Amino acid sequence: MANTAQARKRARQNTEQRLHNTGLRSEFRTAVKKVRKAILAGDKSLAQAALQASVSAIDSIADKRIVHKNKAARHKSRLSAAINAMA
């Protein structure tokens, strides 16, 4: 347990920040799931619209370093490749 005032404050701040980051990471996963769901539905225009909406959320979360920028780029690339592969 934290013994100094500074350590207690850092513990409080870490708890708050962890909760905030967890919410953003969940937002990232939800954005990816929305696009995957649209791809599975088979509607290419709907999938492209979902990807366009999700890209800004994914980039925003990567800019805040909640997920690594390469992970965000990899997800965007794979989702767009899956959309392009649709008939």
Buried (B, 14 or more C-beta within 10 A) or exposed (E): EEEEEEEEEEEEEEEEEEEEBEEBEEBBEEBBEBBBEBBEEEEBEBBBEBBEEBBEBBBBBBEEEBBEEEBBEEBBEEBBEBBEEEE
